[in-house]
């Protein structure tokens, strides 16, 4: 009789332990976003979801309550194991003629083993694995009994939770009531990379997702075509001059006034077509130029895109901090930051990185550091005072570049790996800056040390 009573008590109390373990893991693992979706509906499931969300909003208090329940029920198992199960087994062994002292010692050990095995399987591991595997189901199912328990045991839970909170604050740690339920861009990048490596995402989709995450961090001056590469029209040029410029493949041109920084408007095909053919030799482009959308180089691309859409503009002119004309940004430039290079019949040939023998690359000087990383896998160091590989080169050199100049740079390795040294060699220059740069792993050159 004592054995049956002891086993029954141990199993019942252990099931109570399992309840507390299940609620602890379920409310930590459950997807809050999914609960919010369910809570917006109607019916019993929506009601359970709303209760679960309230519990999650006081997660620290809930977990303290779970720990209190686990501790108390575990103590009860030990409290009943010896007097009921141990004494019952000792009495059973005594009928076999085993000395009382020996039978009692053996019975206590067996009772201890039985209680702990039952506690581990039924009270700990089983509920934990169930709650992790079916977090949403368990969280919804336990929402009402959990609320009842937190209400009844609330004062005692509050006492222990308050004491632990004060202890943490004494050592300089600020406790939190709820787990953060969001992922940072770095977390999302890691998820995308892991999914791609595991085959869940293909290369194209993962690249689009990566670009989408990076899009909010890109500003106008990073996406613009620099002024030195922009074809402009003088205010005094005629519409016929604009027609001739259009034949070269461009569709819109900034119109400059007294100097190159005096942007007075933009002329495109639409404006040219409003002028009769016989008047195009005498009408200046200044008369048909549309007002210019002027933007600072620090304007984030999402904000710029919204402005261009709201003002029905295809082109914006970038102004630097000194009021000078820095370059232009088109809708195509913005789209390319999201989806990569877009080529159409109007595009001229543009240089791209070319893979050379032995892991070397020939890279256009105007390519940005992040673009080079995407195209080649080589992560050159980024800096506040440059964006392109030509800017990096000249910062390292401390002067304008000449063909044949070279520097040694440490690239960023993979996580946990040491930097990889590379050599940058100027192949050609334009306007005193590198036009093409060859990137060589140092092991190919047999050289090293120093920058110049």
Long-range contacts (C-beta under 8 A, 24 or more apart in sequence): 1-88, 2-84, 2-85, 2-87, 2-88, 2-91, 3-84, 3-85, 3-88, 3-89, 3-92, 4-88, 5-84, 5-88, 6-80, 6-81, 6-83, 6-84, 6-85, 6-86, 6-88, 6-111, 7-85, 7-114, 9-80, 9-84, 10-77, 10-80, 10-81, 10-85, 10-114, 10-115, 10-118, 10-119, 11-118, 11-122, 13-73, 13-76, 13-77, 13-80, 14-73, 14-77, 14-118, 14-119, 14-122, 14-123, 15-122, 15-123, 16-69, 16-73, 17-69, 17-70, 17-73, 17-74, 17-77, 17-119, 17-122, 17-123, 17-124, 17-127, 18-122, 18-123, 18-124, 18-126, 18-127, 19-69, 19-127, 19-142, 19-145, 20-65, 20-66, 20-67, 20-69, 20-70, 20-73, 21-66, 21-70, 21-123, 21-124, 21-127, 21-128, 21-131, 22-127, 22-128, 22-130, 22-131, 22-138, 22-142, 23-62, 23-66, 23-131, 23-138, 23-139, 23-142, 23-146, 24-62, 24-63, 24-66, 24-67, 24-70, 24-131, 25-127, 25-128, 25-131, 25-132, 25-135, 26-131, 26-135, 26-138, 26-139, 26-142, 27-52, 27-55, 27-56, 27-59, 27-62, 27-63, 27-139, 27-146, 28-59, 28-63, 28-179, 29-131, 29-132, 29-135, 30-56, 30-135, 30-136, 30-139, 31-135, 31-136, 32-56, 32-181, 33-181, 34-136, 35-136, 35-139, 38-140, 45-140, 48-140, 48-141, 48-143, 48-144, 49-140, 49-143, 51-143, 51-144, 51-147, 52-139, 52-140, 52-143, 54-147, 55-139, 55-143, 55-146, 55-147, 55-150, 56-178, 57-177, 57-178, 58-150, 58-177, 58-178, 59-177, 59-178, 59-179, 60-161, 60-165, 60-175, 60-176, 60-177, 60-178, 61-150, 61-157, 61-158, 61-161, 61-177, 62-146, 62-150, 64-157, 64-160, 64-161, 64-164, 65-149, 65-150, 65-153, 65-157, 68-153, 68-156, 68-157, 68-160, 69-149, 69-153, 73-123, 74-119, 74-123, 77-115, 77-118, 77-119, 77-123, 78-115, 81-111, 81-112, 81-114, 81-115, 82-108, 82-111, 82-112, 85-111, 85-114, 85-115, 86-110, 86-111, 86-112, 185-213, 185-217, 188-213, 189-213, 207-340, 207-374, 208-338, 208-339, 211-337, 211-338, 211-339, 211-340, 212-338, 214-337, 214-370, 215-301, 215-302, 215-337, 215-338, 216-300, 216-301, 216-302, 217-300, 218-300, 218-301, 218-337, 219-297, 219-298, 219-299, 219-300, 219-301, 220-295, 220-296, 220-297, 220-298, 220-299, 220-300, 220-301, 220-304, 220-316, 220-318, 220-329, 221-297, 221-298, 221-318, 221-320, 221-326, 221-327, 221-387, 222-368, 222-387, 223-301, 223-329, 223-333, 223-334, 223-336, 223-337, 224-297, 224-318, 224-326, 224-327, 224-328, 224-329, 224-333, 225-327, 225-328, 225-329, 225-330, 225-333, 226-326, 226-327, 226-366, 227-260, 227-325, 227-326, 227-327, 228-431, 229-327, 229-366, 230-254, 230-327, 230-328, 232-256, 232-260, 233-267, 233-285, 234-285, 235-264, 235-284, 235-285, 235-286, 235-289, 236-284, 236-286, 237-284, 237-285, 238-280, 238-281, 238-282, 238-283, 238-284, 238-285, 239-272, 239-275, 239-279, 239-280, 239-281, 239-283, 239-284, 239-285, 239-288, 240-280, 240-281, 241-285, 242-267, 242-272, 242-285, 243-272, 243-280, 246-272, 249-346, 249-347, 249-348, 250-346, 251-346, 252-314, 252-315, 252-330, 254-292, 254-315, 254-317, 254-325, 254-328, 255-285, 255-286, 255-289, 256-325, 257-286, 260-325, 261-323, 261-324, 261-325, 263-292, 263-294, 263-317, 263-325, 264-289, 264-292, 265-289, 265-290, 265-291, 265-292, 266-290, 266-292, 266-315, 266-317, 268-314, 268-315, 292-316, 292-317, 293-317, 294-319, 295-319, 295-329, 296-321, 297-321, 297-326, 301-334, 301-337, 304-329, 304-334, 305-331, 305-334, 308-334, 351-436, 356-438, 358-440, 358-441, 358-444, 359-440, 359-441, 359-444, 360-438, 360-439, 360-440, 360-441, 360-444, 361-438, 361-439, 362-427, 362-436, 362-437, 362-438, 362-439, 363-389, 363-436, 363-437, 363-438, 363-439, 364-435, 364-436, 364-437, 365-389, 365-390, 365-393, 365-430, 365-433, 365-434, 365-435, 365-436, 365-437, 366-390, 376-439, 378-411, 378-422, 378-439, 379-411, 379-412, 380-409, 380-411, 380-412, 380-422, 381-409, 381-410, 381-411, 381-412, 389-424, 389-434, 389-437, 389-439, 390-433, 390-434, 390-435, 390-437, 392-424, 393-424, 393-426, 393-434, 393-437, 394-433, 394-434, 396-424, 396-451, 397-451, 397-452, 400-432, 400-433, 401-426, 401-429, 401-432, 401-433, 401-434, 402-426, 402-429, 403-427, 403-428, 403-429, 405-452, 406-452, 407-451, 407-452, 408-442, 408-447, 408-448, 408-449, 408-450, 408-451, 421-448, 423-447
